[in-house]
Amino acid sequence: GIFTLLHTDGSPGLQICPGWTGSGVHREASMLDPSLEWVDVEAVPGHWVVNLGTLLTRWSNGRFKATLHRVVLGEAAGDRYSVPFF
């Protein structure tokens, strides 16, 4: 997609990898590198998180990189509700 708008309930768990230098246009082995450093995204209730997508990377000839991201929930995490819009 071009981007994802994510309205969260304030629950933590979303992480991004700002140092990732992959192509950003498809899944690749570099995404699974155990040496990648992940940063927590602050979940502010009532705010939106915007992830850039691979189509935007292609359309901009790499000027805007897709955001490598994941959700990590601890064992004690309760329910997590998010409303993504692609």
N, C-alpha and C positions, 0 to 999 in steps of 0.2 A: 504494500500500500504506500500511500504518500506520507501519511502520518497517522498516529493514533492519539485520540483525546481520551484521557482516563480520569474519570471523576471517582475519587476514592472515599472511603468512609473514615479515613484517618488511621487505619491499621498499617503498621509497618510491614516490610517484607520486600518491597520493590528495590532492586539494585541495578546500577548501571556500571559499565566497565569503560571508563573514559580513556584508558590507555590502549584499548584494542585497536589494532591497525589492519584488520582484515579488509577485504574488498567491500563488505557491506551490501553486496548485491545477492548473496545466496548463502546457505549454510555451508560451513567449511570446518575442517579439523581444528583450525586455530581458535575457534570458539570454545573448545574444550580444554585448552591449555591450562594445567593446574597452577601455573605461575601468574595467571591473570589476577589483577587486584580489582576487587569489587567495592563500590561505594554505595551506601544506603541513600535512598531518595527520601527526603523528608515528606512524610504524608500529612499535609495540612488539611484538616477537614474543611470541606466547602470549596476547595481549590482544584484546579485541573493540572494534570501532568501531560506533557506532550512528548511523544516518542516519534522521532523521524523514521520514515520507512525506506525500504530498498528502492522503491520506484522513484522517490525524490532524489536518492543518490544517483540513479541512472539519468534522470531528467536534468540534473544540475552538473553532469559530467564529474561527479565526485566532490563537488564543492560542499555539499551538505551530506554528511555521513549518517547512515542508519545507526540508530542507537542500539548497541548490544546490551540487552537487559535480561533479567531473570527475576523470579519471585522465590524467596527463601523464607520458609516459615519454621519457627522453632517448634519443638515438641509441645510446648505449653500454649501454642497459639490457638486462639479460638477461631470462630468463623471469620472469614474475610469476604467482604462484598466490594466489588468494583463494577463500574458501569463503563465499559470501553465503547468507543465509537470509532469505527475504522473508515 
